[in-house]
Amino acid sequence: MAANANMVAELQRLAAARGATAAQLALAWLLAQGDGIVPIPGARSLAHLEENVAAAQIKLSETELAAIAPASVQGARYPQHELVMLGL
């Protein structure tokens, strides 16, 4: 958890430097991955919807794309007992 917290802190730092939210940078990163990736963000309020739409206007530099890349995420996506239920 601590290793992933460091990555989240970096994402938040990059977002603040751009005047954006971490969620917007995450969406911008997904959009930069190509036409085969279609993010489906949640929006419980109009403000969140507007925030999500604004993320499409963020163009990340190669350095930012590399810094946001999830390669350093540690841990499994699901606990072992859920992987078993999924047949994985």
VOTORRO-374410 format. One record per residue: x, z, y of N, C-alpha, C, O in turn; residue number from 1; residue in three letters. Coordinates in Angstrom, 2 decimals, always signed. Example, Ala and Ser with C-alpha at 12.3 -4.5 7.8 and 13.67 -1.06 7.14 Angstrom:
% VOTORRO-374410
+---------+---------+---------+---------+---------+---------+---------+---------+---------+---------+---------+---------+-----+-----+
|     nxx |     nzz |     nyy |    caxx |    cazz |    cayy |     cxx |     czz |     cyy |     oxx |     ozz |     oyy |   i |  aa |
+---------+---------+---------+---------+---------+---------+---------+---------+---------+---------+---------+---------+-----+-----+
|  +13.19 |   +7.80 |   -5.69 |  +12.30 |   +7.80 |   -4.50 |  +13.20 |   +7.80 |   -3.30 |  +14.24 |   +8.46 |   -3.32 |   1 | ALA |
|  +12.85 |   +7.08 |   -2.25 |  +13.67 |   +7.14 |   -1.06 |  +12.90 |   +7.87 |   +0.03 |  +13.41 |   +8.04 |   +1.14 |   2 | SER |
+---------+---------+---------+---------+---------+---------+---------+---------+---------+---------+---------+---------+-----+-----+
This chain:
% VOTORRO-374410
+---------+---------+---------+---------+---------+---------+---------+---------+---------+---------+---------+---------+-----+-----+
|     nxx |     nzz |     nyy |    caxx |    cazz |    cayy |     cxx |     czz |     cyy |     oxx |     ozz |     oyy |   i |  aa |
+---------+---------+---------+---------+---------+---------+---------+---------+---------+---------+---------+---------+-----+-----+
|   +0.82 |   +0.00 |   -1.18 |   +0.00 |   +0.00 |   +0.00 |   +0.88 |   +0.00 |   +1.26 |   +0.56 |   -0.67 |   +2.24 |   1 | MET |
|   +1.97 |   +0.75 |   +1.23 |   +2.84 |   +0.84 |   +2.41 |   +3.45 |   -0.52 |   +2.74 |   +3.54 |   -0.90 |   +3.91 |   2 | ALA |
|   +3.88 |   -1.26 |   +1.71 |   +4.47 |   -2.59 |   +1.95 |   +3.46 |   -3.52 |   +2.59 |   +3.80 |   -4.28 |   +3.50 |   3 | ALA |
|   +2.21 |   -3.47 |   +2.13 |   +1.17 |   -4.31 |   +2.71 |   +0.80 |   -3.85 |   +4.11 |   +0.45 |   -4.68 |   +4.95 |   4 | ASN |
|   +0.89 |   -2.56 |   +4.37 |   +0.61 |   -2.04 |   +5.72 |   +1.60 |   -2.61 |   +6.72 |   +1.23 |   -2.89 |   +7.86 |   5 | ALA |
|   +2.85 |   -2.78 |   +6.31 |   +3.85 |   -3.38 |   +7.19 |   +3.48 |   -4.82 |   +7.53 |   +3.65 |   -5.25 |   +8.67 |   6 | ASN |
|   +2.97 |   -5.55 |   +6.55 |   +2.56 |   -6.93 |   +6.79 |   +1.37 |   -6.97 |   +7.75 |   +1.31 |   -7.83 |   +8.63 |   7 | MET |
|   +0.43 |   -6.07 |   +7.58 |   -0.73 |   -6.01 |   +8.47 |   -0.27 |   -5.68 |   +9.89 |   -0.78 |   -6.26 |  +10.85 |   8 | VAL |
|   +0.66 |   -4.76 |  +10.02 |   +1.18 |   -4.40 |  +11.34 |   +1.82 |   -5.61 |  +12.02 |   +1.66 |   -5.81 |  +13.22 |   9 | ALA |
|   +2.55 |   -6.41 |  +11.27 |   +3.16 |   -7.63 |  +11.81 |   +2.09 |   -8.62 |  +12.24 |   +2.21 |   -9.23 |  +13.30 |  10 | GLU |
|   +1.06 |   -8.78 |  +11.45 |   -0.05 |   -9.66 |  +11.80 |   -0.71 |   -9.18 |  +13.10 |   -1.01 |   -9.98 |  +13.98 |  11 | LEU |
|   -0.92 |   -7.88 |  +13.21 |   -1.52 |   -7.33 |  +14.42 |   -0.62 |   -7.53 |  +15.63 |   -1.10 |   -7.81 |  +16.73 |  12 | GLN |
|   +0.70 |   -7.40 |  +15.44 |   +1.65 |   -7.61 |  +16.54 |   +1.62 |   -9.06 |  +17.01 |   +1.57 |   -9.33 |  +18.21 |  13 | ARG |
|   +1.64 |   -9.99 |  +16.05 |   +1.57 |  -11.41 |  +16.40 |   +0.25 |  -11.75 |  +17.11 |   +0.24 |  -12.52 |  +18.07 |  14 | LEU |
|   -0.83 |  -11.17 |  +16.63 |   -2.14 |  -11.42 |  +17.24 |   -2.17 |  -10.91 |  +18.68 |   -2.63 |  -11.61 |  +19.58 |  15 | ALA |
|   -1.68 |   -9.70 |  +18.88 |   -1.67 |   -9.13 |  +20.23 |   -0.84 |   -9.98 |  +21.19 |   -1.21 |  -10.16 |  +22.35 |  16 | ALA |
|   +0.28 |  -10.50 |  +20.69 |   +1.13 |  -11.37 |  +21.52 |   +0.41 |  -12.65 |  +21.93 |   +0.71 |  -13.23 |  +22.97 |  17 | ALA |
|   -0.53 |  -13.09 |  +21.09 |   -1.29 |  -14.31 |  +21.37 |   -2.60 |  -14.02 |  +22.09 |   -3.32 |  -14.95 |  +22.46 |  18 | ARG |
|   -2.92 |  -12.73 |  +22.31 |   -4.20 |  -12.38 |  +22.92 |   -5.36 |  -12.64 |  +21.98 |   -6.46 |  -12.98 |  +22.41 |  19 | GLY |
|   -5.11 |  -12.48 |  +20.69 |   -6.11 |  -12.74 |  +19.65 |   -6.24 |  -11.50 |  +18.77 |   -5.51 |  -10.53 |  +18.93 |  20 | ALA |
|   -7.18 |  -11.56 |  +17.86 |   -7.32 |  -10.49 |  +16.88 |   -6.59 |  -10.89 |  +15.60 |   -6.28 |  -12.06 |  +15.38 |  21 | THR |
|   -6.31 |   -9.89 |  +14.77 |   -5.68 |  -10.18 |  +13.48 |   -6.57 |  -11.08 |  +12.64 |   -6.08 |  -11.96 |  +11.93 |  22 | ALA |
|   -7.87 |  -10.87 |  +12.71 |   -8.80 |  -11.71 |  +11.95 |   -8.72 |  -13.16 |  +12.43 |   -8.77 |  -14.08 |  +11.61 |  23 | ALA |
|   -8.60 |  -13.37 |  +13.73 |   -8.49 |  -14.73 |  +14.24 |   -7.21 |  -15.39 |  +13.76 |   -7.22 |  -16.57 |  +13.39 |  24 | GLN |
|   -6.11 |  -14.65 |  +13.75 |   -4.86 |  -15.23 |  +13.28 |   -4.95 |  -15.56 |  +11.79 |   -4.43 |  -16.58 |  +11.35 |  25 | LEU |
|   -5.59 |  -14.70 |  +11.03 |   -5.76 |  -14.96 |   +9.59 |   -6.58 |  -16.23 |   +9.38 |   -6.25 |  -17.05 |   +8.53 |  26 | ALA |
|   -7.65 |  -16.39 |  +10.14 |   -8.47 |  -17.60 |  +10.03 |   -7.68 |  -18.83 |  +10.48 |   -7.76 |  -19.88 |   +9.85 |  27 | LEU |
|   -6.92 |  -18.70 |  +11.56 |   -6.11 |  -19.82 |  +12.04 |   -5.08 |  -20.23 |  +10.99 |   -4.81 |  -21.42 |  +10.80 |  28 | ALA |
|   -4.51 |  -19.23 |  +10.29 |   -3.55 |  -19.53 |   +9.23 |   -4.24 |  -20.31 |   +8.10 |   -3.70 |  -21.30 |   +7.61 |  29 | TRP |
|   -5.41 |  -19.85 |   +7.70 |   -6.15 |  -20.55 |   +6.65 |   -6.47 |  -21.99 |   +7.07 |   -6.30 |  -22.91 |   +6.28 |  30 | LEU |
|   -6.91 |  -22.18 |   +8.30 |   -7.24 |  -23.52 |   +8.79 |   -6.02 |  -24.43 |   +8.82 |   -6.14 |  -25.65 |   +8.67 |  31 | LEU |
|   -4.85 |  -23.84 |   +9.01 |   -3.61 |  -24.62 |   +9.06 |   -3.13 |  -25.05 |   +7.67 |   -2.19 |  -25.83 |   +7.57 |  32 | ALA |
|   -3.76 |  -24.57 |   +6.61 |   -3.32 |  -24.88 |   +5.25 |   -3.78 |  -26.24 |   +4.76 |   -3.39 |  -26.67 |   +3.67 |  33 | GLN |
|   -4.59 |  -26.93 |   +5.53 |   -5.01 |  -28.27 |   +5.14 |   -6.50 |  -28.35 |   +4.90 |   -7.21 |  -27.34 |   +4.88 |  34 | GLY |
|   -6.96 |  -29.58 |   +4.72 |   -8.40 |  -29.83 |   +4.59 |   -8.99 |  -29.29 |   +3.29 |  -10.21 |  -29.18 |   +3.18 |  35 | ASP |
|   -8.17 |  -28.97 |   +2.31 |   -8.67 |  -28.47 |   +1.04 |   -9.03 |  -26.99 |   +1.07 |   -9.57 |  -26.47 |   +0.11 |  36 | GLY |
|   -8.73 |  -26.33 |   +2.17 |   -9.02 |  -24.90 |   +2.32 |  -10.11 |  -24.75 |   +3.36 |   -9.97 |  -25.20 |   +4.49 |  37 | ILE |
|  -11.21 |  -24.11 |   +2.96 |  -12.33 |  -23.91 |   +3.87 |  -12.64 |  -22.42 |   +3.93 |  -13.24 |  -21.88 |   +3.00 |  38 | VAL |
|  -12.23 |  -21.75 |   +5.01 |  -12.53 |  -20.33 |   +5.11 |  -14.03 |  -20.09 |   +5.27 |  -14.73 |  -20.90 |   +5.89 |  39 | PRO |
|  -14.50 |  -19.01 |   +4.72 |  -15.91 |  -18.63 |   +4.86 |  -15.91 |  -17.20 |   +5.42 |  -16.07 |  -16.24 |   +4.67 |  40 | ILE |
|  -15.74 |  -17.09 |   +6.73 |  -15.67 |  -15.75 |   +7.32 |  -17.04 |  -15.10 |   +7.42 |  -18.06 |  -15.78 |   +7.55 |  41 | PRO |
|  -17.05 |  -13.80 |   +7.37 |  -18.29 |  -13.06 |   +7.58 |  -18.51 |  -12.83 |   +9.06 |  -17.57 |  -12.87 |   +9.85 |  42 | GLY |
|  -19.76 |  -12.60 |   +9.43 |  -20.07 |  -12.31 |  +10.82 |  -21.35 |  -11.47 |  +10.86 |  -22.45 |  -11.98 |  +10.65 |  43 | ALA |
|  -21.18 |  -10.19 |  +11.12 |  -22.34 |   -9.30 |  +11.18 |  -22.95 |   -9.25 |  +12.57 |  -24.00 |   -8.63 |  +12.77 |  44 | ARG |
|  -22.29 |   -9.88 |  +13.52 |  -22.81 |   -9.87 |  +14.88 |  -22.45 |  -11.18 |  +15.57 |  -21.59 |  -11.93 |  +15.10 |  45 | SER |
|  -23.11 |  -11.44 |  +16.66 |  -22.81 |  -12.64 |  +17.44 |  -21.37 |  -12.59 |  +17.95 |  -20.69 |  -13.62 |  +18.00 |  46 | LEU |
|  -20.90 |  -11.42 |  +18.32 |  -19.52 |  -11.27 |  +18.80 |  -18.52 |  -11.68 |  +17.71 |  -17.53 |  -12.35 |  +18.00 |  47 | ALA |
|  -18.77 |  -11.27 |  +16.47 |  -17.88 |  -11.66 |  +15.37 |  -17.94 |  -13.17 |  +15.12 |  -16.92 |  -13.79 |  +14.86 |  48 | HIS |
|  -19.12 |  -13.75 |  +15.21 |  -19.26 |  -15.19 |  +15.04 |  -18.46 |  -15.93 |  +16.11 |  -17.75 |  -16.88 |  +15.81 |  49 | LEU |
|  -18.58 |  -15.49 |  +17.35 |  -17.84 |  -16.12 |  +18.45 |  -16.33 |  -15.96 |  +18.26 |  -15.56 |  -16.88 |  +18.55 |  50 | GLU |
|  -15.92 |  -14.79 |  +17.79 |  -14.50 |  -14.55 |  +17.51 |  -14.00 |  -15.51 |  +16.43 |  -12.91 |  -16.07 |  +16.55 |  51 | GLU |
|  -14.80 |  -15.69 |  +15.38 |  -14.42 |  -16.59 |  +14.29 |  -14.31 |  -18.03 |  +14.78 |  -13.37 |  -18.73 |  +14.43 |  52 | ASN |
|  -15.26 |  -18.47 |  +15.59 |  -15.24 |  -19.84 |  +16.11 |  -14.01 |  -20.05 |  +16.99 |  -13.39 |  -21.11 |  +16.94 |  53 | VAL |
|  -13.66 |  -19.07 |  +17.79 |  -12.50 |  -19.17 |  +18.67 |  -11.20 |  -19.33 |  +17.89 |  -10.23 |  -19.90 |  +18.39 |  54 | ALA |
|  -11.17 |  -18.82 |  +16.67 |   -9.96 |  -18.93 |  +15.85 |   -9.60 |  -20.38 |  +15.57 |   -8.42 |  -20.69 |  +15.36 |  55 | ALA |
|  -10.57 |  -21.26 |  +15.57 |  -10.30 |  -22.69 |  +15.31 |   -9.48 |  -23.32 |  +16.42 |   -8.90 |  -24.39 |  +16.22 |  56 | ALA |
|   -9.42 |  -22.68 |  +17.59 |   -8.65 |  -23.22 |  +18.70 |   -7.20 |  -22.74 |  +18.70 |   -6.38 |  -23.23 |  +19.48 |  57 | GLN |
|   -6.88 |  -21.82 |  +17.83 |   -5.52 |  -21.28 |  +17.77 |   -4.64 |  -22.19 |  +16.92 |   -4.94 |  -22.42 |  +15.74 |  58 | ILE |
|   -3.59 |  -22.69 |  +17.49 |   -2.62 |  -23.51 |  +16.78 |   -1.34 |  -22.69 |  +16.63 |   -0.69 |  -22.36 |  +17.61 |  59 | LYS |
|   -1.00 |  -22.38 |  +15.40 |   +0.16 |  -21.54 |  +15.12 |   +1.43 |  -22.36 |  +15.01 |   +1.43 |  -23.48 |  +14.51 |  60 | LEU |
|   +2.53 |  -21.78 |  +15.48 |   +3.84 |  -22.42 |  +15.35 |   +4.31 |  -22.29 |  +13.91 |   +3.75 |  -21.50 |  +13.14 |  61 | SER |
|   +5.32 |  -23.05 |  +13.56 |   +5.90 |  -22.94 |  +12.21 |   +6.41 |  -21.53 |  +11.95 |   +6.28 |  -21.01 |  +10.84 |  62 | GLU |
|   +6.99 |  -20.91 |  +12.96 |   +7.50 |  -19.54 |  +12.83 |   +6.35 |  -18.57 |  +12.55 |   +6.47 |  -17.69 |  +11.70 |  63 | THR |
|   +5.24 |  -18.73 |  +13.29 |   +4.08 |  -17.86 |  +13.08 |   +3.47 |  -18.09 |  +11.70 |   +3.09 |  -17.14 |  +11.01 |  64 | GLU |
|   +3.38 |  -19.35 |  +11.30 |   +2.83 |  -19.66 |   +9.97 |   +3.65 |  -18.98 |   +8.88 |   +3.10 |  -18.41 |   +7.94 |  65 | LEU |
|   +4.96 |  -19.03 |   +9.02 |   +5.84 |  -18.42 |   +8.03 |   +5.71 |  -16.89 |   +8.04 |   +5.74 |  -16.25 |   +6.99 |  66 | ALA |
|   +5.56 |  -16.32 |   +9.24 |   +5.45 |  -14.86 |   +9.35 |   +4.15 |  -14.34 |   +8.76 |   +4.10 |  -13.21 |   +8.28 |  67 | ALA |
|   +3.11 |  -15.16 |   +8.79 |   +1.80 |  -14.74 |   +8.30 |   +1.63 |  -15.03 |   +6.82 |   +0.74 |  -14.48 |   +6.18 |  68 | ILE |
|   +2.47 |  -15.88 |   +6.26 |   +2.35 |  -16.28 |   +4.86 |   +2.23 |  -15.06 |   +3.95 |   +2.98 |  -14.10 |   +4.10 |  69 | ALA |
|   +1.29 |  -15.09 |   +3.02 |   +1.02 |  -13.93 |   +2.17 |   +2.01 |  -13.71 |   +1.04 |   +1.73 |  -12.93 |   +0.13 |  70 | PRO |
|   +3.15 |  -14.37 |   +1.05 |   +4.11 |  -14.25 |   -0.06 |   +4.59 |  -12.82 |   -0.25 |   +4.99 |  -12.44 |   -1.35 |  71 | ALA |
|   +4.54 |  -12.01 |   +0.81 |   +5.05 |  -10.65 |   +0.68 |   +3.97 |   -9.64 |   +0.31 |   +4.24 |   -8.44 |   +0.25 |  72 | SER |
|   +2.74 |  -10.10 |   +0.05 |   +1.67 |   -9.19 |   -0.36 |   +2.03 |   -8.61 |   -1.72 |   +2.44 |   -9.34 |   -2.63 |  73 | VAL |
|   +1.88 |   -7.32 |   -1.85 |   +2.22 |   -6.66 |   -3.11 |   +0.96 |   -6.09 |   -3.75 |   +0.04 |   -5.65 |   -3.05 |  74 | GLN |
|   +0.94 |   -6.09 |   -5.06 |   -0.18 |   -5.54 |   -5.80 |   -1.13 |   -6.63 |   -6.25 |   -1.14 |   -7.73 |   -5.71 |  75 | GLY |
|   -1.92 |   -6.30 |   -7.23 |   -2.90 |   -7.25 |   -7.76 |   -4.13 |   -7.29 |   -6.86 |   -4.43 |   -6.34 |   -6.15 |  76 | ALA |
|   -4.82 |   -8.41 |   -6.91 |   -6.04 |   -8.54 |   -6.12 |   -7.14 |   -7.63 |   -6.66 |   -7.89 |   -7.03 |   -5.90 |  77 | ARG |
|   -7.21 |   -7.52 |   -7.97 |   -8.22 |   -6.69 |   -8.63 |   -7.54 |   -5.66 |   -9.52 |   -6.46 |   -5.92 |  -10.04 |  78 | TYR |
|   -8.16 |   -4.50 |   -9.70 |   -7.64 |   -3.53 |  -10.66 |   -7.70 |   -4.11 |  -12.08 |   -8.50 |   -5.02 |  -12.35 |  79 | PRO |
|   -6.88 |   -3.60 |  -12.97 |   -6.79 |   -4.13 |  -14.33 |   -8.14 |   -4.16 |  -15.04 |   -8.45 |   -5.14 |  -15.72 |  80 | GLN |
|   -8.96 |   -3.13 |  -14.89 |  -10.25 |   -3.11 |  -15.59 |  -11.18 |   -4.22 |  -15.09 |  -12.00 |   -4.72 |  -15.86 |  81 | HIS |
|  -11.06 |   -4.61 |  -13.83 |  -11.88 |   -5.72 |  -13.32 |  -11.34 |   -7.07 |  -13.81 |  -12.11 |   -8.00 |  -14.06 |  82 | GLU |
|  -10.02 |   -7.18 |  -13.94 |   -9.43 |   -8.41 |  -14.49 |   -9.93 |   -8.65 |  -15.91 |  -10.21 |   -9.78 |  -16.30 |  83 | LEU |
|  -10.02 |   -7.57 |  -16.69 |  -10.53 |   -7.68 |  -18.05 |  -11.96 |   -8.18 |  -18.05 |  -12.32 |   -9.03 |  -18.86 |  84 | VAL |
|  -12.79 |   -7.65 |  -17.14 |  -14.20 |   -8.08 |  -17.06 |  -14.29 |   -9.55 |  -16.66 |  -15.23 |  -10.25 |  -17.04 |  85 | MET |
|  -13.30 |  -10.03 |  -15.89 |  -13.29 |  -11.43 |  -15.48 |  -12.67 |  -12.35 |  -16.52 |  -12.67 |  -13.57 |  -16.37 |  86 | LEU |
|  -12.14 |  -11.76 |  -17.59 |  -11.51 |  -12.54 |  -18.64 |  -10.12 |  -12.99 |  -18.28 |   -9.63 |  -13.99 |  -18.81 |  87 | GLY |
|   -9.48 |  -12.27 |  -17.37 |   -8.12 |  -12.64 |  -16.94 |   -7.08 |  -11.68 |  -17.45 |   -5.89 |  -11.85 |  -17.18 |  88 | LEU |
+---------+---------+---------+---------+---------+---------+---------+---------+---------+---------+---------+---------+-----+-----+
